Amino acid sequence: MTTRPDKATLPVASAGPRWLIHLLMLAVFLEFVTLPKIPGTGLAPINFVLMVGLGYLFLNTNRLQEMPREARAIMAILLIFNIWDYVLGYFLDKPDHEFPATAIRTAIELTLFSVLVRTPEELRRLAMAAGLGILVSATMGLLIYFIGEPYQSIRDWMLQSTGVSKGVSGQRLWLSGLSGEHFMFGYLVGGAPVLALTLARAYASRFWALSVGLFLVALYYNAERAPLVMAIPALLYLIVRWNLHRGFLVPMLVILIMTGYLWKEFGATRSSMNNLHSQTLFDRIKGGEDTTDRFHWLASGIKSVLNHPLTGASRLDYGSEFLGIRMKILDPKLFIPYAHNHYVNLGMNIGIPGWILGYMFLINIFRALRRFKAGVRGDPLLEILQPGLTASLLAVLGVALFHNQGVFFEEPLSIILTGLALAGCRVAQEREHNQA
């Protein structure tokens, strides 16, 4: 493992008052460690923190001119989608439509990333804040899985401000950390091992090297297949790229084998809420009952969008397509799993324009990543952060191919990694300016 990059190589430009970066670090941490609302305000702590950041932007609107063009495009795409979704829901009386408050929060976060971050060191600190937040969430999830109380009650107390129902995880049940739901936690363990390996390299830290192992254990007990499929290739890519074969490859394999042994030793159950799922990750990889069903969900989602190209498909529209293929749910008013593909769901919300906006988002995020990559030359810290953060983001975007949530639908790690990519683009822009 290389030594910690010398801070003397970093640009000396400042993003403004130092407390702003610490404020953004706190917001990043709170995305993964949810706390109850502040007494007397009705605000979740993260919303209060972001309101302070928004106040700074209002008082310093000239800073918005510094945003990379890719960031402006992505912000516009996300806001257009959510406003369009809200307007359609209002006029068509869709039962699940609501004011896009979370989209506004996402826009504030991404703006702060794109404006405040100007040095590699600030980028590293924000990546560390994300890693620490996920680490707390994963640790709490493992404590709940193996011990149960009092950690389950602490977790339920922490989630008061989210509206997530209690009892969605517990001792010997699927691992959901502080995300509230196991499939949402799947996004975190899809990207967290890659992020931790990046931090281990960036900080030359054994702590983060050990955290890679903890995240792999959490990934296993989460029992979602998509995170495994995305995280392992990303890890292997970085291990080969950074020549870490001896330090990480063998321990990673040992951890996965030992975790599988512990699973069989202690046993695991699935709640009746998810009785279509198999009990272990190994069983699910071999092909659980829902494997073929997912293709039906996906096909039904695509067909429902094509049948409603300008308005999107309601749950009943989707249900009629789904029930016409396979009679799994007798009453369309009951829960129907949607397409299990974040990108297909964009069309289900607002029709084909949703797919167009999703395509535009991907075009601009890849442009930002290319600009980030072009700006790393000559800086040892950026040469570590760029491939690591890129691999983390791609892993999480890949998980969204098999689940409903994502950057358009308030999934926190997708949003934070998008923010880090835009921040990396901003750092590259600053380096271009300094070298001109």
Buried (B, 14 or more C-beta within 10 A) or exposed (E): BEEEBEEEEBBEEEBEEEEBBEBBBBBBBBBBBBBEBEEEEEBBBBBBBBEEBBEBBEEEEEBEEBBBEBBBBBBBBBBBBBBBBBEBBEEEEBEEBEEBEEBBBBBBBBBBBBBBBBBBBBBBBBBBBBBBBBBBBBBBBBBBBEEBEEBBEBBBEBBBBBEBEBEBBBBBBBBBBBBBBBBBBBBBBBBBBBBBBBBBBBBBBEEBBEBBBBBBBBBBBBBBBBBBBBBBBBBBBBBEEBEBEEBBBEBBEEBBEEBBEBBEEEEBEBBEEBEEBBBBBEEBBEEBEBEEBBEBBBBBBBBBBEEBEEBBBBBEBBBBBBBEBEEBBEEBEEEBBBBBBBBBBBBBBBBBBBBBBBEBBBBBBBBBBBBBBEBBEEBBBBBBBBBBBBBBBBBBBBBBBBBBBBBBBBBBBBBBBBBBBBBBBBBBBBBEEEEE
